[in-house]
């Protein structure tokens, strides 16, 4: 049996699907932030890091997204309220 043709397991697919959802959430949240709250250069860095991290390194994009969601996003939301 050729192992290159074996499909990934269901839990692996679910992990990648969940990480994709996190990355999409991050990209949408970053893109919607006004530039006075999140400068354009930082927006670009977060979006590129999340998308490239997910596309080329799989789960790394989810870790970048988590860092954004629990760090800068939380601080920006706290400043608004």
Residue pairs with C-beta under 8 A, 6 or more apart in sequence:
8 16
15 59
16 58
16 59
18 62
19 54
19 58
19 59
19 61
19 62
19 65
20 54
22 61
22 62
22 65
22 66
22 69
23 50
23 51
23 53
23 54
23 61
23 62
23 64
23 65
25 65
25 69
26 46
26 47
26 50
26 64
26 65
26 68
26 69
27 47
27 50
27 51
29 68
29 69
29 73
30 38
30 43
30 46
30 47
30 50
30 68
31 43
31 47
33 43
33 76
35 43
37 76
37 79
37 80
38 46
38 72
38 76
46 64
46 68
46 72
49 61
49 64
50 61
50 64
50 65
50 68
51 61
52 61
53 60
53 61
53 62
53 63
53 64
54 60
54 61
54 62
55 61
